[in-house]
Amino acid sequence: MVSNPNKPLYILAIETSCDETAVAIVENGTTIRANVVSSQIEVHQRFGGVVPELASRKHVESITWIIEEALEQSGLEPHDLSAIAVTQGPGLIGALLVGVVAAKALAYAWELPLIAVHHIAGHIYANQLVHKLQYPLISLVVSGGHTELVYIEAEGVFRIIGQTRDDAAGEAYDKIARALKLPYPGGPYIDRLAQEEGAALPLPRAWLEPDSYDFSFSGLKSAVLSALNQANMKGQPLVPQVVAKGFQDSVVEVLVEKALRAVKAYGAKQLLLAGGVAANQGLRQQLAARCAAANVPLLAPPLSLCTDNAAMIAAAAFLKLQRGQFSSLDFKAEPLLKLEEWSV
């Protein structure tokens, strides 16, 4: 992209892939000028999970004022912006469409280039907002719907080397939390309970094939539910803290071991943690300890940038902006968009 090298590049980004309506403005791919997030947790909490139709309606209600709030926080005007970015996928199709339509409207009205962004690329490049990345690197992506190991050979070039074969880690957390009668979303509550207890319910680890980087959490989930049912039938219910610690220990051990093995096998210079479950304290502590022992640099975003936000979408979009790789106004929201297809 040809531009004045002394003039800052500002991307206004929109994220509506699930149950957060978010708009951010980021300068030169690294400096956050505004980052506004409206969460819908209270709306979906009574249903024990995200209701897609409700999520879409809330996005429609919120998107306009959140765009206005982001511009006001940044102190910028539309004519200062360099591009509009938006999450194209993956995500809930109705939710994605709200953001995509809003982004297209802004790009058309303000005569700005448009950049469609992969949601997981955003989670990975949230790290670039606070860290200097060195390639090649491995990213461990752990979120509500995704558990993946991604090899990034060069800037914006993604290859998935391992992924979940069934439930993602975040989904497993929510299902176990529901069995323990904990509020939605369950991850933070299980993490908190696991920190309170020394004893842990003995549970299996799903290593799969010896050379596999894939993950599987459905068997672990079934083992927990079976243990809970057997204990209740005997009239000796299990202590929630013991269950939470046993479950979390099993999830974290597999994630950490496979991530460290991938770093060594691929000669990665850094290990990046990304996604909503990256806020999990048990996972962060274990990864930090193991990486320190193995002399592997571990990068993780602050908690505010782990969960869905639009600053991460702007950070990923900057890769495309630098190369002049823009999207047409007729691109479609893609609920099953592949990460490798989005590589720059």
SVG drawing of the C-alpha trace seen along z (x, -y; Angstrom):
<svg xmlns="http://www.w3.org/2000/svg" viewBox="-34 -14 50 60">
<polyline fill="none" stroke="black" stroke-width="0.4" points="0.0,0.0 1.4,-3.4 1.0,-6.0 2.8,-8.8 5.2,-6.9 4.8,-9.7 1.0,-9.6 -0.5,-7.1 -2.8,-4.4 -6.1,-4.0 -8.3,-1.0 -11.9,-1.0 -12.8,2.6 -16.1,4.3 -16.5,7.7 -19.9,9.4 -19.2,13.1 -21.0,14.3 -22.3,12.4 -20.1,9.4 -20.7,6.3 -17.3,4.6 -15.8,1.7 -12.2,0.5 -9.9,-2.0 -6.2,-0.9 -3.2,-3.0 -0.6,-1.3 -1.7,2.2 -0.4,1.8 -1.7,-1.2 -5.3,-1.1 -7.0,-4.4 -10.5,-3.1 -11.8,0.4 -15.5,0.5 -17.1,3.9 -20.7,4.5 -21.2,8.0 -24.5,9.9 -23.7,12.4 -26.6,11.3 -29.0,11.8 -27.9,15.4 -27.2,16.4 -30.7,17.6 -30.6,19.9 -27.2,21.5 -25.7,20.6 -25.8,18.2 -29.2,18.0 -28.3,17.0 -31.4,15.1 -31.2,13.0 -27.5,12.3 -28.3,11.0 -31.0,8.7 -28.7,7.3 -26.0,6.6 -28.6,4.6 -29.6,2.6 -26.0,1.8 -23.9,1.4 -24.6,-2.2 -24.0,-3.7 -20.8,-1.6 -19.4,-2.9 -20.1,-6.4 -18.6,-5.7 -15.4,-4.4 -15.0,-7.5 -15.6,-9.7 -13.0,-7.8 -10.4,-8.0 -10.8,-11.7 -10.8,-10.9 -13.2,-11.7 -14.2,-9.4 -11.8,-11.3 -8.9,-10.3 -9.5,-6.6 -7.5,-4.4 -9.8,-1.4 -12.8,0.4 -12.3,4.0 -14.8,6.6 -15.0,10.2 -16.1,12.3 -16.1,15.6 -16.2,18.1 -19.1,17.4 -22.9,17.3 -24.2,16.4 -26.9,13.9 -24.4,12.2 -21.7,12.0 -24.2,10.4 -24.9,7.5 -21.2,6.5 -20.6,7.2 -23.5,5.0 -22.4,2.2 -18.9,2.4 -20.0,2.3 -22.2,-0.7 -19.3,-2.6 -16.8,-1.7 -19.3,-2.8 -20.4,-6.0 -16.9,-7.1 -15.2,-5.8 -12.8,-3.6 -11.2,-0.2 -12.8,2.8 -10.9,5.7 -12.6,9.0 -10.9,10.7 -10.8,14.2 -11.8,14.3 -9.0,16.7 -6.4,14.6 -7.7,11.8 -7.2,13.8 -3.7,14.7 -2.7,11.1 -4.1,9.7 -0.6,10.5 0.8,8.0 -1.0,5.2 1.3,5.8 4.3,7.9 6.9,8.0 6.3,11.2 9.2,13.3 8.7,15.9 8.3,18.9 6.0,19.3 3.3,21.6 0.0,20.3 -2.2,22.3 -5.7,21.1 -8.2,22.0 -11.7,20.5 -15.3,21.4 -15.6,23.0 -11.9,23.6 -9.0,25.6 -6.1,25.5 -2.3,25.5 -1.3,23.2 2.1,23.0 2.8,19.5 5.9,19.6 5.8,15.9 3.6,12.9 0.0,13.9 0.8,17.3 -1.2,19.9 -1.1,23.7 -3.2,25.7 -1.2,28.6 -3.7,29.8 -7.3,29.2 -10.1,30.7 -11.9,33.7 -15.0,33.1 -15.7,30.5 -13.5,27.5 -12.0,26.9 -14.3,23.9 -17.4,26.0 -16.2,28.8 -15.8,26.2 -19.3,24.9 -20.9,28.4 -19.1,29.4 -20.0,26.1 -23.7,26.8 -23.4,30.2 -22.0,28.5 -24.9,26.0 -22.5,23.1 -23.5,19.9 -22.8,19.4 -20.2,18.9 -18.7,21.7 -15.0,21.4 -14.2,18.6 -16.1,20.4 -14.4,23.7 -11.0,22.0 -11.8,20.2 -12.9,23.4 -9.9,25.3 -7.6,22.7 -9.3,23.3 -8.6,27.0 -5.6,29.2 -7.3,32.5 -8.3,33.5 -10.7,36.0 -8.6,38.6 -9.5,38.3 -8.1,39.6 -5.9,37.6 -6.7,38.0 -3.3,38.1 -4.6,39.7 -1.9,41.1 1.7,40.6 2.6,38.1 -0.8,36.3 -1.3,32.6 -5.1,33.0 -7.3,32.7 -10.3,34.6 -12.3,33.6 -15.6,35.5 -14.2,38.6 -13.1,36.4 -16.5,34.7 -18.2,38.1 -15.8,39.3 -16.7,36.3 -20.5,36.7 -20.2,40.4 -18.3,39.8 -20.9,37.2 -23.8,39.5 -22.2,42.5 -21.5,40.3 -25.0,38.9 -26.5,42.4 -24.5,43.5 -25.7,40.4 -22.1,39.1 -22.0,36.1 -18.5,34.9 -17.1,31.7 -17.4,29.2 -13.8,27.9 -12.4,31.4 -14.2,32.0 -13.2,28.6 -9.5,29.2 -9.5,32.7 -11.1,31.5 -8.9,28.5 -5.7,30.4 -6.6,32.9 -7.4,30.2 -4.4,28.1 -1.9,30.9 -2.8,32.0 -2.8,28.5 0.6,27.6 2.3,30.9 1.2,30.7 2.0,27.0 5.5,27.5 6.1,30.5 5.0,28.5 7.3,25.7 10.3,28.1 9.3,30.0 8.8,26.9 11.7,24.8 9.4,22.0 10.9,18.9 7.8,18.1 4.7,19.7 1.6,17.5 -1.5,18.1 -4.8,16.9 -8.5,17.0 -11.1,16.6 -9.8,19.5 -6.4,17.8 -7.7,15.9 -7.8,19.1 -5.4,18.7 -4.6,22.4 -3.6,22.6 -1.6,19.4 0.3,20.5 1.1,24.0 2.2,22.7 4.4,20.0 6.1,22.5 6.7,25.1 7.9,22.5 10.3,21.0 11.7,24.4 12.1,25.1 13.5,21.6 10.6,21.0 9.3,17.3 5.6,17.3 3.4,14.5 -0.1,13.9 -2.4,10.9 -3.8,9.2 -7.1,10.5 -9.0,7.6 -7.8,8.8 -8.3,12.5 -12.1,12.5 -13.8,11.2 -12.9,7.6 -12.5,5.5 -8.9,4.3 -7.7,7.8 -9.6,7.7 -7.9,4.4 -4.5,5.8 -5.0,8.7 -6.5,6.4 -3.3,4.4 -1.5,7.3 -3.8,7.0 -3.8,3.2 0.0,3.1 -0.3,5.3 -3.2,3.6 -5.3,6.8 -8.9,5.4 -12.3,7.1 -15.0,6.2 -18.4,4.8 -20.1,8.1 -18.1,10.5 -20.2,12.8 -20.1,13.6 -18.7,17.2 -19.7,19.0 -17.2,21.8 -14.4,19.7 -11.0,21.6 -8.0,19.9 -5.5,21.2 -7.6,19.7 -7.3,16.2 -3.5,16.3 -2.0,13.1"/>
</svg>
